[in-house]
Amino acid sequence: MAGKGGVAGERLKSFVERIERLEEEKAALGSDIRDVYSEAKGAGFDTKVMRQIVRLRKMDSQDRREQEELLDLYKRALDMA
């Protein structure tokens, strides 16, 4: 049943509440991830490098290879290699 302005109020409220719960879960997961990085740092690992590794592992192998080749090309162009 449509409410004010043709908007189904209860359905809209349901969507908003679901989004709010998911945002809370996302914040909790972010906190958990920060805790793991902090633990790794305490164990002597470089967390900047770990973050790069996590990012690279998410990538498709072909995309990762192309990015690494392009990075190598840029480094050579700047006499960094």
Distance bins in CASP14 RR format, pairs under 12 A and 6 or more apart:
PFRMAT RR
TARGET T0000
AUTHOR 0000-0000-0000
RMODE 2
METHOD distances of the structure
MODEL  1
1 7 0 0 0 0 0 1 0 0 0 0 0
1 8 1 0 0 1 0 0 0 0 0 0 0
1 9 0 0 0 0 1 0 0 0 0 0 0
1 10 0 0 0 0 1 0 0 0 0 0 0
1 11 0 0 0 0 1 0 0 0 0 0 0
2 8 1 0 1 0 0 0 0 0 0 0 0
2 9 0 0 0 0 1 0 0 0 0 0 0
2 10 0 0 0 0 0 1 0 0 0 0 0
2 11 0 0 0 0 1 0 0 0 0 0 0
2 12 0 0 0 0 0 1 0 0 0 0 0
3 9 1 0 1 0 0 0 0 0 0 0 0
3 10 0 0 0 0 1 0 0 0 0 0 0
3 11 0 0 0 0 0 1 0 0 0 0 0
3 12 0 0 0 0 1 0 0 0 0 0 0
3 13 0 0 0 0 0 1 0 0 0 0 0
4 12 0 0 0 0 0 1 0 0 0 0 0
5 12 0 0 0 0 0 1 0 0 0 0 0
6 12 0 0 0 0 0 1 0 0 0 0 0
7 13 0 0 0 0 0 1 0 0 0 0 0
7 15 0 0 0 0 0 1 0 0 0 0 0
7 16 0 0 0 0 0 1 0 0 0 0 0
8 14 0 0 0 0 1 0 0 0 0 0 0
8 15 0 0 0 0 1 0 0 0 0 0 0
9 15 0 0 0 0 1 0 0 0 0 0 0
9 16 0 0 0 0 1 0 0 0 0 0 0
9 17 0 0 0 0 0 1 0 0 0 0 0
10 16 0 0 0 0 0 1 0 0 0 0 0
10 17 0 0 0 0 0 1 0 0 0 0 0
11 17 0 0 0 0 0 1 0 0 0 0 0
11 18 0 0 0 0 0 1 0 0 0 0 0
12 18 0 0 0 0 0 1 0 0 0 0 0
12 19 0 0 0 0 0 1 0 0 0 0 0
13 19 0 0 0 0 0 1 0 0 0 0 0
13 20 0 0 0 0 0 1 0 0 0 0 0
14 20 0 0 0 0 0 1 0 0 0 0 0
14 21 0 0 0 0 0 1 0 0 0 0 0
15 21 0 0 0 0 0 1 0 0 0 0 0
15 22 0 0 0 0 0 1 0 0 0 0 0
16 22 0 0 0 0 0 1 0 0 0 0 0
16 23 0 0 0 0 0 1 0 0 0 0 0
17 23 0 0 0 0 0 1 0 0 0 0 0
17 24 0 0 0 0 0 1 0 0 0 0 0
18 24 0 0 0 0 0 1 0 0 0 0 0
18 25 0 0 0 0 0 1 0 0 0 0 0
19 25 0 0 0 0 0 1 0 0 0 0 0
19 26 0 0 0 0 0 1 0 0 0 0 0
20 26 0 0 0 0 0 1 0 0 0 0 0
20 27 0 0 0 0 0 1 0 0 0 0 0
21 27 0 0 0 0 0 1 0 0 0 0 0
21 28 0 0 0 0 0 1 0 0 0 0 0
22 28 0 0 0 0 0 1 0 0 0 0 0
22 29 0 0 0 0 0 1 0 0 0 0 0
23 29 0 0 0 0 0 1 0 0 0 0 0
23 30 0 0 0 0 0 1 0 0 0 0 0
24 30 0 0 0 0 0 1 0 0 0 0 0
24 31 0 0 0 0 0 1 0 0 0 0 0
25 31 0 0 0 0 0 1 0 0 0 0 0
25 32 0 0 0 0 0 1 0 0 0 0 0
26 32 0 0 0 0 0 1 0 0 0 0 0
26 33 0 0 0 0 0 1 0 0 0 0 0
27 33 0 0 0 0 0 1 0 0 0 0 0
27 34 0 0 0 0 0 1 0 0 0 0 0
28 34 0 0 0 0 0 1 0 0 0 0 0
28 35 0 0 0 0 0 1 0 0 0 0 0
29 35 0 0 0 0 0 1 0 0 0 0 0
29 36 0 0 0 0 0 1 0 0 0 0 0
30 36 0 0 0 0 1 0 0 0 0 0 0
30 37 0 0 0 0 1 0 0 0 0 0 0
30 38 0 0 0 0 0 1 0 0 0 0 0
31 37 0 0 0 0 0 1 0 0 0 0 0
31 38 0 0 0 0 0 1 0 0 0 0 0
32 38 0 0 0 0 0 1 0 0 0 0 0
32 39 0 0 0 0 0 1 0 0 0 0 0
33 39 0 0 0 0 0 1 0 0 0 0 0
33 40 0 0 0 0 0 1 0 0 0 0 0
33 47 0 0 0 0 0 1 0 0 0 0 0
33 50 0 0 0 0 0 1 0 0 0 0 0
33 51 0 0 0 0 1 0 0 0 0 0 0
33 54 0 0 0 0 1 0 0 0 0 0 0
34 40 0 0 0 0 0 1 0 0 0 0 0
34 41 0 0 0 0 0 1 0 0 0 0 0
34 47 0 0 0 0 1 0 0 0 0 0 0
34 51 0 0 0 0 0 1 0 0 0 0 0
35 41 0 0 0 0 0 1 0 0 0 0 0
35 42 0 0 0 0 0 1 0 0 0 0 0
35 47 0 0 0 0 0 1 0 0 0 0 0
36 42 0 0 0 0 0 1 0 0 0 0 0
36 43 0 0 0 0 0 1 0 0 0 0 0
36 45 0 0 0 0 0 1 0 0 0 0 0
36 47 0 0 0 0 1 0 0 0 0 0 0
36 50 0 0 0 0 1 0 0 0 0 0 0
36 51 0 0 0 0 0 1 0 0 0 0 0
36 54 0 0 0 0 0 1 0 0 0 0 0
37 43 0 0 0 0 0 1 0 0 0 0 0
37 44 0 0 0 0 0 1 0 0 0 0 0
37 45 0 0 0 0 1 0 0 0 0 0 0
37 46 0 0 0 0 0 1 0 0 0 0 0
37 47 1 0 1 0 0 0 0 0 0 0 0
37 48 0 0 0 0 1 0 0 0 0 0 0
37 49 0 0 0 0 0 1 0 0 0 0 0
37 50 1 0 0 1 0 0 0 0 0 0 0
37 51 1 0 0 1 0 0 0 0 0 0 0
37 53 0 0 0 0 0 1 0 0 0 0 0
37 54 0 0 0 0 1 0 0 0 0 0 0
38 44 0 0 0 0 0 1 0 0 0 0 0
38 45 0 0 0 0 0 1 0 0 0 0 0
38 47 0 0 0 0 1 0 0 0 0 0 0
38 50 0 0 0 0 0 1 0 0 0 0 0
39 45 0 0 0 0 1 0 0 0 0 0 0
39 47 0 0 0 0 1 0 0 0 0 0 0
39 50 0 0 0 0 0 1 0 0 0 0 0
40 46 0 0 0 0 1 0 0 0 0 0 0
40 47 1 0 1 0 0 0 0 0 0 0 0
40 48 0 0 0 0 0 1 0 0 0 0 0
40 49 0 0 0 0 0 1 0 0 0 0 0
40 50 1 0 0 1 0 0 0 0 0 0 0
40 51 0 0 0 0 0 1 0 0 0 0 0
40 53 0 0 0 0 0 1 0 0 0 0 0
40 54 0 0 0 0 0 1 0 0 0 0 0
41 47 1 0 1 0 0 0 0 0 0 0 0
41 48 0 0 0 0 1 0 0 0 0 0 0
41 49 0 0 0 0 0 1 0 0 0 0 0
41 50 0 0 0 0 1 0 0 0 0 0 0
41 51 0 0 0 0 0 1 0 0 0 0 0
42 50 0 0 0 0 0 1 0 0 0 0 0
43 50 0 0 0 0 0 1 0 0 0 0 0
44 50 0 0 0 0 0 1 0 0 0 0 0
45 51 0 0 0 0 0 1 0 0 0 0 0
45 53 0 0 0 0 0 1 0 0 0 0 0
46 52 0 0 0 0 1 0 0 0 0 0 0
46 53 0 0 0 0 1 0 0 0 0 0 0
47 53 0 0 0 0 0 1 0 0 0 0 0
47 54 0 0 0 0 0 1 0 0 0 0 0
48 54 0 0 0 0 0 1 0 0 0 0 0
48 55 0 0 0 0 0 1 0 0 0 0 0
49 55 0 0 0 0 0 1 0 0 0 0 0
49 56 0 0 0 0 0 1 0 0 0 0 0
50 56 0 0 0 0 0 1 0 0 0 0 0
50 57 0 0 0 0 0 1 0 0 0 0 0
51 57 0 0 0 0 0 1 0 0 0 0 0
51 58 0 0 0 0 0 1 0 0 0 0 0
52 58 0 0 0 0 0 1 0 0 0 0 0
52 59 0 0 0 0 0 1 0 0 0 0 0
52 64 0 0 0 0 0 1 0 0 0 0 0
52 67 0 0 0 0 0 1 0 0 0 0 0
52 68 0 0 0 0 0 1 0 0 0 0 0
52 71 0 0 0 0 0 1 0 0 0 0 0
53 59 0 0 0 0 0 1 0 0 0 0 0
53 64 0 0 0 0 0 1 0 0 0 0 0
55 63 0 0 0 0 0 1 0 0 0 0 0
55 64 0 0 0 0 1 0 0 0 0 0 0
55 67 0 0 0 0 0 1 0 0 0 0 0
56 63 0 0 0 0 1 0 0 0 0 0 0
56 64 1 0 1 0 0 0 0 0 0 0 0
56 65 0 0 0 0 0 1 0 0 0 0 0
56 67 0 0 0 0 1 0 0 0 0 0 0
56 68 0 0 0 0 1 0 0 0 0 0 0
56 71 0 0 0 0 0 1 0 0 0 0 0
57 63 0 0 0 0 0 1 0 0 0 0 0
57 64 0 0 0 0 1 0 0 0 0 0 0
58 64 0 0 0 0 1 0 0 0 0 0 0
58 67 0 0 0 0 0 1 0 0 0 0 0
59 65 0 0 0 0 1 0 0 0 0 0 0
59 66 0 0 0 0 1 0 0 0 0 0 0
59 67 1 0 0 1 0 0 0 0 0 0 0
59 68 0 0 0 0 1 0 0 0 0 0 0
60 66 0 0 0 0 1 0 0 0 0 0 0
60 67 0 0 0 0 0 1 0 0 0 0 0
61 67 0 0 0 0 0 1 0 0 0 0 0
61 68 0 0 0 0 0 1 0 0 0 0 0
62 68 0 0 0 0 0 1 0 0 0 0 0
62 69 0 0 0 0 0 1 0 0 0 0 0
63 69 0 0 0 0 0 1 0 0 0 0 0
63 70 0 0 0 0 0 1 0 0 0 0 0
64 70 0 0 0 0 0 1 0 0 0 0 0
64 71 0 0 0 0 0 1 0 0 0 0 0
65 71 0 0 0 0 0 1 0 0 0 0 0
65 72 0 0 0 0 0 1 0 0 0 0 0
66 72 0 0 0 0 0 1 0 0 0 0 0
66 73 0 0 0 0 0 1 0 0 0 0 0
67 73 0 0 0 0 0 1 0 0 0 0 0
67 74 0 0 0 0 0 1 0 0 0 0 0
68 74 0 0 0 0 0 1 0 0 0 0 0
68 75 0 0 0 0 0 1 0 0 0 0 0
69 75 0 0 0 0 0 1 0 0 0 0 0
69 76 0 0 0 0 0 1 0 0 0 0 0
70 76 0 0 0 0 0 1 0 0 0 0 0
70 77 0 0 0 0 0 1 0 0 0 0 0
71 77 0 0 0 0 0 1 0 0 0 0 0
71 78 0 0 0 0 0 1 0 0 0 0 0
71 80 0 0 0 0 1 0 0 0 0 0 0
71 81 0 0 0 0 1 0 0 0 0 0 0
72 78 0 0 0 0 0 1 0 0 0 0 0
72 80 0 0 0 0 1 0 0 0 0 0 0
72 81 1 0 0 1 0 0 0 0 0 0 0
73 80 0 0 0 0 0 1 0 0 0 0 0
73 81 0 0 0 0 1 0 0 0 0 0 0
74 80 0 0 0 0 1 0 0 0 0 0 0
74 81 0 0 0 0 1 0 0 0 0 0 0
75 81 1 0 1 0 0 0 0 0 0 0 0
END
